Amino acid sequence: MRLLNLTAICFAITSALMLYGLSYETRRLEAEVQSKERTAQKTRNDIAVLKAERSHLARPERIDPLARHLGLLPPKPEQFTAPSSLAVLPGEIGAEIRADLAASRSR
């Protein structure tokens, strides 16, 4: 009987220690998850701010005066060329471009 009581006490102490360790590990993992969620939310906010800044900076009414100040003008029709007049590339890339060009002509 005494051996059974000693075994039960050891089992109870071991269970309590394991439960404490599990609880501690759970709290650590929860803190880690919350940290990663905060980081992800901050990153999403940063991306939203960057997109807003990009759209603000890419406005044509903002770019046009800056381009004219640098001496840039809108492109003229004679500056464009037909894809067929471009140099033909060798190999697979050239074959893909030729196939795309042929497909666009047949449309």
URJOWO-V608073 format. One record per residue. OMEGA is omega as a letter, one per 40 degrees, with the letter a starting at -180 (none if undefined). Layout:
# URJOWO-V608073
omega:OMEGA
omega:OMEGA
This chain:
# URJOWO-V608073
omega:a
omega:i
omega:i
omega:i
omega:i
omega:i
omega:i
omega:i
omega:i
omega:i
omega:i
omega:i
omega:i
omega:i
omega:i
omega:i
omega:i
omega:i
omega:i
omega:i
omega:i
omega:i
omega:i
omega:i
omega:i
omega:i
omega:i
omega:i
omega:i
omega:i
omega:i
omega:i
omega:i
omega:i
omega:i
omega:i
omega:i
omega:i
omega:i
omega:i
omega:i
omega:i
omega:i
omega:i
omega:i
omega:i
omega:i
omega:i
omega:a
omega:i
omega:i
omega:i
omega:a
omega:a
omega:i
omega:a
omega:a
omega:i
omega:i
omega:a
omega:i
omega:a
omega:a
omega:i
omega:i
omega:i
omega:i
omega:i
omega:i
omega:i
omega:i
omega:i
omega:i
omega:a
omega:i
omega:a
omega:a
omega:i
omega:i
omega:i
omega:i
omega:i
omega:a
omega:a
omega:i
omega:i
omega:a
omega:i
omega:i
omega:i
omega:a
omega:a
omega:i
omega:i
omega:i
omega:a
omega:i
omega:i
omega:i
omega:i
omega:i
omega:i
omega:a
omega:i
omega:a
omega:a
omega:none
